[in-house]
Amino acid sequence: MQNSKFMTVIRSKVLPALGKFGNNKYMIVLRDGMIISVPFTIFGSIFMIIANLPITGWNNIIKPYLPILNAPINMTTGMIGLIVAIGISYTLARENKIDKLSASVIGAIAFIICELNDKMVLDPANLGSTSMFTAIVIALLSGTIYDFFIKHKIVIKLPDSVPPAVASSFVSLIPAIVILGLAWVLRCLLHLDINAFITWIFSPLTAGLGSFWGMEILLFFTLFAWTIGIHGNNTVGAISGPVYGAFLMDNMHKAMNGAAATHITADGFLNFGMNMGGTGAILGLVICMMFAKSKRYKQLAHLGFIPCIFQISEPIMFGMPVVLNPMLSIPFILVPMILQGISYFLIKFGVIHMVIASVPWTTPIFLNGFLITGGDWKAVVWQAICLAFAVVCYWPFFKALDRQALKAENGSEETSKSKESIVGDAAKD
């Protein structure tokens, strides 16, 4: 009865609220706008991995070529702030259904003005990970102001006979002057260090998500959202993504310059426990399902195994299902939280290397751990231990479900045989 009341509250109150939050325009913009940085991050990571191969004497061999290897890193991850500003500006314009090209350019130039140094000159170093939050804020403000002018028709409207390209440039003229003029006044006339100010505003968030308890709380809400049918990676992840992305960029920059990486929870850290086969260490559950006695789960295991190898867990998440399944909610939430907690301290005390590179999210377990840590074999060993732990923890919960499914299948077969027998007897009569 209590469980029924709880689920009723979840369906009537929690699900609509979380769904509304996840579908909020700015959450969509933040999530989709950050995705543009992924190809550039991965491209830069390729050269980062090459420069840090775990081979004896490799540092001496590669040293003469470091400037060449560092060039693509500087031009991709070293300009991640500018890339994010373009991505956010573009995505917001797409959601607002206004000119995407003009909005993207205006947002990018406004960001660049805000990143001028004290000599009012652009320092390329200011366009990297340290400006990530500034890029997001400026792009959102720029896009919102641009949308206001367009929707209220505060624009220069040329006759229909004017070519569309020319007319479009004049439509964006007034909002561009206002947006860029505002950025110029704040940075150049008032000498406001916009980047430092925005970084200070977000400092509690970055400090929290970089801590052990902040990371654990984030995991809990992400996993809990999944258990009640909400895509936790798209809701909670929209908030943590920029922070962990900035951590990764900073780690890469430090590694490139021979300094020690400092951010434990950099993007990719969740491959140690959380994202083994998909969210919730689902690969551990799939391995359990390979030994199922029921036909249902055995067939589902064969269907879901290959996708899980490539971190795609939806066939299991919704086919098992894991979503809205109280029996599996306990291991689904606790296993990743335990493993990521241990991983945090293993990295903190230097047992495993910190994350200094990015790989596609579909990269299989073991390979992703090896690459993101710059080739640390201990990361692979730890992932193997994590997977074994997940299997052990999921096993008793899965066996209980498997017994229920087997009993239902046997009951169904007996009922079917009984019906066939009755029909056969009737035919003889």
C-alpha positions as CSV (number, residue, x, y, z in Angstrom):
1,M,0.0,0.0,0.0
2,Q,2.8,2.4,1.0
3,N,4.7,1.4,-2.2
4,S,1.6,2.1,-4.3
5,K,1.2,5.5,-2.7
6,F,4.9,6.3,-3.2
7,M,4.7,5.4,-6.9
8,T,1.6,7.4,-7.3
9,V,3.4,10.5,-5.9
10,I,6.4,9.8,-8.2
11,R,4.2,9.5,-11.3
12,S,1.9,12.5,-10.5
13,K,4.4,14.9,-9.0
14,V,8.1,14.0,-9.5
15,L,8.0,12.7,-13.1
16,P,6.2,15.8,-14.5
17,A,8.5,18.2,-12.6
18,L,11.7,16.4,-13.7
19,G,10.4,16.1,-17.3
20,K,9.6,19.8,-17.4
21,F,13.1,20.6,-16.1
22,G,14.8,18.3,-18.6
23,N,12.8,19.8,-21.5
24,N,13.4,23.4,-20.4
25,K,14.7,25.4,-23.4
26,Y,17.9,26.4,-21.6
27,M,18.7,22.9,-20.4
28,I,18.3,21.7,-24.0
29,V,20.5,24.6,-25.3
30,L,23.2,23.8,-22.6
31,R,23.2,20.1,-23.4
32,D,23.2,20.4,-27.2
33,G,25.4,23.4,-27.3
34,M,28.2,21.6,-25.4
35,I,28.1,18.7,-27.8
36,I,29.8,20.7,-30.5
37,S,33.0,20.6,-28.4
38,V,33.2,16.8,-28.4
39,P,34.9,16.3,-31.8
40,F,37.5,18.9,-31.1
41,T,38.2,17.5,-27.6
42,I,38.7,14.0,-29.0
43,F,40.9,15.3,-31.8
44,G,43.1,17.1,-29.3
45,S,43.1,14.0,-27.1
46,I,44.6,11.9,-29.9
47,F,47.7,14.0,-29.8
48,M,47.7,14.2,-26.1
49,I,47.8,10.4,-25.9
50,I,50.5,10.1,-28.5
51,A,52.6,12.6,-26.5
52,N,52.1,10.6,-23.2
53,L,52.5,7.0,-24.3
54,P,53.6,4.8,-21.3
55,I,56.8,3.6,-23.0
56,T,60.2,3.8,-21.4
57,G,62.2,6.5,-22.9
58,W,59.2,7.8,-25.0
59,N,59.5,11.3,-23.4
60,N,63.1,11.7,-24.8
61,I,62.1,10.4,-28.2
62,I,59.0,12.6,-28.5
63,K,60.5,15.8,-27.0
64,P,61.8,17.3,-30.3
65,Y,58.3,16.9,-31.8
66,L,56.3,18.2,-28.9
67,P,55.7,21.7,-30.5
68,I,54.1,19.9,-33.5
69,L,52.0,17.6,-31.3
70,N,50.9,20.5,-29.1
71,A,49.7,22.6,-32.1
72,P,46.4,20.7,-32.7
73,I,45.8,20.6,-28.9
74,N,46.2,24.4,-28.6
75,M,43.9,24.9,-31.6
76,T,41.2,22.6,-30.3
77,T,41.0,22.2,-26.5
78,G,43.0,25.4,-26.1
79,M,40.1,27.3,-27.7
80,I,37.3,25.4,-26.2
81,G,35.7,28.5,-24.7
82,L,35.3,30.0,-28.2
83,I,33.9,26.7,-29.5
84,V,31.4,26.5,-26.7
85,A,30.3,30.1,-27.2
86,I,29.6,29.4,-30.9
87,G,27.8,26.1,-30.0
88,I,25.6,27.7,-27.3
89,S,24.8,30.7,-29.5
90,Y,23.8,28.5,-32.4
91,T,21.7,26.1,-30.4
92,L,19.8,29.0,-28.6
93,A,19.1,30.6,-32.0
94,R,17.8,27.3,-33.3
95,E,15.4,26.9,-30.3
96,N,14.3,30.6,-30.7
97,K,13.9,30.0,-34.5
98,I,15.9,33.0,-35.5
99,D,18.9,33.4,-37.8
100,K,21.5,30.9,-36.5
101,L,24.5,32.2,-38.4
102,S,24.2,35.8,-37.3
103,A,23.4,34.8,-33.7
104,S,26.5,32.5,-33.6
105,V,28.9,35.2,-34.9
106,I,27.5,37.9,-32.6
107,G,27.8,35.5,-29.6
108,A,31.3,34.6,-30.5
109,I,32.5,38.2,-31.0
110,A,30.8,39.3,-27.7
111,F,32.7,36.5,-25.9
112,I,36.0,37.5,-27.5
113,I,35.5,41.1,-26.4
114,C,34.9,39.9,-22.8
115,E,38.1,37.9,-22.9
116,L,40.4,40.9,-23.8
117,N,43.3,41.2,-21.3
118,D,44.1,44.3,-19.3
119,K,46.0,45.8,-22.3
120,M,42.8,45.4,-24.3
121,V,44.5,42.7,-26.5
122,L,43.2,39.2,-27.1
123,D,45.4,36.6,-25.4
124,P,44.7,33.2,-27.0
125,A,45.3,31.5,-23.6
126,N,42.1,33.2,-22.4
127,L,40.0,31.2,-24.9
128,G,40.6,27.8,-23.2
129,S,39.0,26.0,-20.3
130,T,39.3,28.9,-17.9
131,S,36.7,30.8,-20.0
132,M,34.2,27.9,-20.3
133,F,31.6,29.4,-17.9
134,T,32.0,32.9,-19.4
135,A,31.4,31.4,-22.8
136,I,28.1,29.9,-21.7
137,V,26.9,33.0,-19.9
138,I,27.8,35.4,-22.6
139,A,26.3,33.2,-25.4
140,L,23.0,32.8,-23.4
141,L,22.8,36.5,-22.7
142,S,23.7,37.5,-26.3
143,G,21.2,35.0,-27.8
144,T,18.4,36.2,-25.4
145,I,19.0,39.9,-26.3
146,Y,19.2,39.1,-30.0
147,D,15.9,37.1,-29.8
148,F,14.2,40.1,-27.9
149,F,15.1,42.5,-30.7
150,I,14.0,40.1,-33.4
151,K,10.7,39.1,-31.8
152,H,9.8,42.8,-31.0
153,K,10.8,43.8,-34.5
154,I,13.4,46.4,-33.3
155,V,15.4,45.9,-36.5
156,I,16.1,47.6,-39.8
157,K,13.7,46.2,-42.3
158,L,14.7,46.6,-46.0
159,P,12.3,46.3,-49.0
160,D,11.5,42.8,-50.3
161,S,13.4,43.6,-53.5
162,V,16.7,43.5,-51.5
163,P,18.6,40.2,-51.7
164,P,17.9,38.0,-48.7
165,A,21.6,37.9,-47.6
166,V,21.8,41.7,-47.5
167,A,18.5,42.0,-45.8
168,S,19.5,39.5,-43.1
169,S,22.7,41.4,-42.3
170,F,20.7,44.6,-41.8
171,V,18.2,42.8,-39.6
172,S,21.0,41.8,-37.2
173,L,22.6,45.2,-37.2
174,I,20.8,46.9,-34.3
175,P,20.9,43.8,-32.0
176,A,24.6,43.3,-32.9
177,I,25.4,46.9,-32.0
178,V,23.6,46.7,-28.7
179,I,25.2,43.3,-27.7
180,L,28.7,44.1,-28.8
181,G,28.5,47.6,-27.5
182,L,27.4,46.3,-24.1
183,A,30.4,43.9,-24.0
184,W,32.7,46.7,-25.0
185,V,31.4,49.1,-22.3
186,L,31.7,46.5,-19.5
187,R,35.2,45.2,-20.5
188,C,36.9,48.2,-22.1
189,L,35.3,51.3,-20.6
190,L,34.6,50.0,-17.1
191,H,37.5,47.5,-17.1
192,L,35.3,44.8,-15.5
193,D,37.1,41.5,-15.5
194,I,34.0,39.6,-16.7
195,N,35.8,36.2,-16.8
196,A,36.9,36.5,-13.2
197,F,33.5,37.7,-12.1
198,I,31.6,34.8,-13.7
199,T,34.2,32.3,-12.5
200,W,33.7,33.6,-9.0
201,I,29.9,33.2,-9.3
202,F,30.3,29.5,-10.4
203,S,33.0,28.7,-7.9
204,P,30.7,27.0,-5.4
205,L,29.4,24.8,-8.2
206,T,32.8,23.8,-9.4
207,A,34.1,23.3,-5.9
208,G,31.1,21.1,-5.0
209,L,31.3,18.9,-8.1
210,G,35.0,18.5,-7.7
211,S,34.6,17.1,-4.2
212,F,33.9,13.6,-3.1
213,W,30.4,14.3,-1.6
214,G,29.5,16.6,-4.5
215,M,30.3,13.8,-7.0
216,E,28.3,11.3,-4.9
217,I,25.3,13.5,-4.6
218,L,25.4,14.1,-8.4
219,L,25.5,10.3,-9.0
220,F,22.6,9.6,-6.7
221,F,20.3,12.1,-8.4
222,T,21.4,11.0,-11.9
223,L,20.7,7.3,-11.0
224,F,17.5,8.0,-9.1
225,A,16.2,9.9,-12.1
226,W,16.7,6.9,-14.3
227,T,14.9,4.6,-11.9
228,I,11.7,6.6,-12.2
229,G,11.9,6.9,-16.0
230,I,13.8,10.2,-16.4
231,H,17.0,10.4,-18.5
232,G,19.3,11.4,-15.7
233,N,22.2,12.1,-18.0
234,N,20.2,14.7,-19.9
235,T,18.8,16.4,-16.8
236,V,21.4,16.3,-14.1
237,G,24.1,15.9,-16.7
238,A,23.2,19.2,-18.3
239,I,24.4,21.0,-15.1
240,S,27.5,18.9,-14.4
241,G,28.6,18.6,-18.0
242,P,30.2,22.0,-18.4
243,V,32.0,21.7,-15.1
244,Y,33.5,18.3,-15.8
245,G,34.3,19.4,-19.3
246,A,36.2,22.4,-18.0
247,F,38.0,20.1,-15.5
248,L,39.1,17.9,-18.4
249,M,40.3,20.8,-20.5
250,D,42.4,22.1,-17.6
251,N,43.9,18.6,-17.0
252,M,44.8,18.4,-20.7
253,H,46.4,21.8,-20.7
254,K,48.5,21.0,-17.6
255,A,49.6,17.6,-19.0
256,M,50.5,19.3,-22.3
257,N,52.8,21.7,-20.4
258,G,54.4,19.0,-18.2
259,A,52.5,19.9,-15.1
260,A,50.4,17.6,-12.9
261,A,46.7,17.3,-13.6
262,T,44.6,18.4,-10.6
263,H,40.9,17.6,-11.2
264,I,39.9,14.1,-10.1
265,T,36.3,14.3,-11.4
266,A,37.2,15.5,-15.0
267,D,35.0,14.3,-17.8
268,G,35.7,10.6,-18.3
269,F,36.1,9.9,-14.6
270,L,32.7,8.2,-14.5
271,N,34.0,5.4,-16.7
272,F,35.3,3.9,-13.5
273,G,32.1,2.3,-12.2
274,M,29.2,4.5,-13.4
275,N,29.4,4.0,-17.2
276,M,30.3,0.4,-17.6
277,G,28.1,-0.7,-20.4
278,G,26.0,2.4,-19.9
279,T,24.7,4.2,-16.9
280,G,24.4,2.2,-13.7
281,A,27.2,-0.3,-14.5
282,I,24.6,-2.2,-16.6
283,L,27.2,-4.5,-18.1
284,G,27.4,-6.3,-14.8
285,L,23.7,-7.0,-14.9
286,V,24.0,-8.2,-18.6
287,I,26.7,-10.7,-17.6
288,C,24.4,-12.0,-14.9
289,M,21.6,-12.3,-17.5
290,M,23.9,-14.5,-19.7
291,F,23.4,-17.2,-17.0
292,A,19.6,-16.8,-16.8
293,K,17.4,-19.9,-16.7
294,S,14.3,-18.1,-18.0
295,K,14.0,-17.7,-21.7
296,R,13.0,-14.1,-21.4
297,Y,16.2,-12.8,-19.8
298,K,18.5,-15.1,-21.7
299,Q,17.2,-13.8,-25.0
300,L,17.3,-10.2,-23.7
301,A,21.0,-10.8,-22.6
302,H,21.9,-11.8,-26.2
303,L,20.2,-8.8,-27.6
304,G,21.6,-6.3,-25.2
305,F,25.2,-7.6,-24.8
306,I,26.7,-6.1,-27.9
307,P,25.1,-2.6,-27.4
308,C,26.3,-2.6,-23.8
309,I,29.9,-3.3,-24.9
310,F,29.6,0.1,-26.7
311,Q,28.0,1.8,-23.7
312,I,24.4,1.7,-25.1
313,S,22.2,0.4,-22.3
314,E,18.7,1.3,-23.5
315,P,17.7,-2.2,-24.6
316,I,18.3,-3.4,-21.0
317,M,17.2,-0.3,-19.3
318,F,13.8,-0.4,-20.9
319,G,13.6,-4.1,-21.9
320,M,14.4,-5.7,-18.6
321,P,13.2,-3.2,-17.4
322,V,15.5,-1.4,-14.9
323,V,13.3,1.7,-15.1
324,L,10.5,1.6,-12.5
325,N,11.8,-1.7,-11.2
326,P,12.2,-1.5,-7.3
327,M,14.1,-4.8,-7.2
328,L,17.0,-3.5,-9.3
329,S,16.9,0.1,-8.0
330,I,19.2,-0.8,-5.1
331,P,22.2,-2.2,-7.0
332,F,21.6,0.3,-9.9
333,I,22.1,3.2,-7.5
334,L,24.6,1.8,-5.0
335,V,27.0,0.0,-7.2
336,P,28.1,3.1,-9.2
337,M,28.3,5.2,-6.1
338,I,30.5,2.7,-4.3
339,L,32.8,2.2,-7.2
340,Q,33.1,5.9,-8.1
341,G,33.8,6.7,-4.5
342,I,36.7,4.2,-4.3
343,S,37.9,5.4,-7.7
344,Y,38.0,9.0,-6.4
345,F,40.5,8.0,-3.6
346,L,42.5,5.7,-5.9
347,I,43.1,8.7,-8.2
348,K,43.6,11.1,-5.3
349,F,46.4,9.0,-3.8
350,G,48.0,8.4,-7.2
351,V,47.2,4.7,-7.6
352,I,45.5,5.5,-10.9
353,H,46.4,8.3,-13.2
354,M,44.1,11.3,-13.5
355,V,41.9,11.7,-16.7
356,I,43.9,13.7,-19.2
357,A,42.2,12.7,-22.5
358,S,38.8,12.3,-24.1
359,V,37.4,9.4,-26.1
360,P,34.0,8.8,-27.8
361,W,31.4,7.8,-25.3
362,T,30.9,4.5,-27.1
363,T,34.5,3.4,-26.5
364,P,34.3,0.0,-24.8
365,I,35.3,-0.6,-21.2
366,F,39.1,-1.3,-20.6
367,L,40.0,0.6,-23.8
368,N,38.4,3.8,-22.5
369,G,40.1,3.5,-19.1
370,F,43.5,3.0,-20.7
371,L,43.2,5.9,-23.2
372,I,41.7,8.6,-20.9
373,T,44.4,8.1,-18.3
374,G,47.2,8.5,-20.9
375,G,47.9,4.7,-21.0
376,D,47.7,3.7,-17.4
377,W,47.5,-0.1,-17.2
378,K,46.4,0.1,-13.6
379,A,43.2,1.8,-14.8
380,V,42.4,-1.2,-16.9
381,V,42.9,-3.6,-13.9
382,W,40.7,-1.4,-11.7
383,Q,37.9,-1.4,-14.4
384,A,38.1,-5.2,-14.4
385,I,37.7,-5.3,-10.6
386,C,34.8,-2.8,-10.9
387,L,33.1,-5.0,-13.4
388,A,33.5,-8.1,-11.2
389,F,32.1,-6.2,-8.3
390,A,29.1,-5.1,-10.3
391,V,28.4,-8.7,-11.3
392,V,28.5,-9.9,-7.7
393,C,26.2,-7.1,-6.5
394,Y,23.7,-7.5,-9.3
395,W,23.6,-11.3,-9.0
396,P,21.2,-11.9,-6.0
397,F,18.8,-9.3,-7.3
398,F,18.8,-10.7,-10.8
399,K,18.4,-14.3,-9.6
400,A,15.2,-13.3,-7.7
401,L,13.8,-11.8,-10.9
402,D,14.9,-14.8,-12.9
403,R,13.2,-17.2,-10.6
404,Q,10.0,-15.2,-10.9
405,A,10.2,-15.1,-14.7
406,L,11.0,-18.9,-14.9
407,K,8.0,-19.7,-12.6
408,A,5.8,-17.6,-14.8
409,E,7.1,-19.3,-18.0
410,N,6.6,-22.8,-16.5
411,G,3.1,-21.8,-15.3
412,S,2.3,-20.5,-18.8
413,E,3.6,-23.8,-20.4
414,E,1.5,-25.9,-18.0
415,T,-1.6,-23.9,-18.8
416,S,-1.0,-24.2,-22.5
417,K,-0.5,-28.0,-22.2
418,S,-3.6,-28.3,-20.1
419,K,-5.6,-26.4,-22.7
420,E,-4.2,-28.7,-25.5
421,S,-5.2,-31.7,-23.5
422,I,-8.7,-30.5,-23.0
423,V,-9.1,-29.7,-26.7
424,G,-7.7,-33.2,-27.6
425,D,-10.1,-35.0,-25.2
426,A,-13.0,-33.0,-26.6
427,A,-12.0,-34.0,-30.2
428,K,-11.9,-37.7,-29.2
429,D,-15.4,-37.4,-27.7
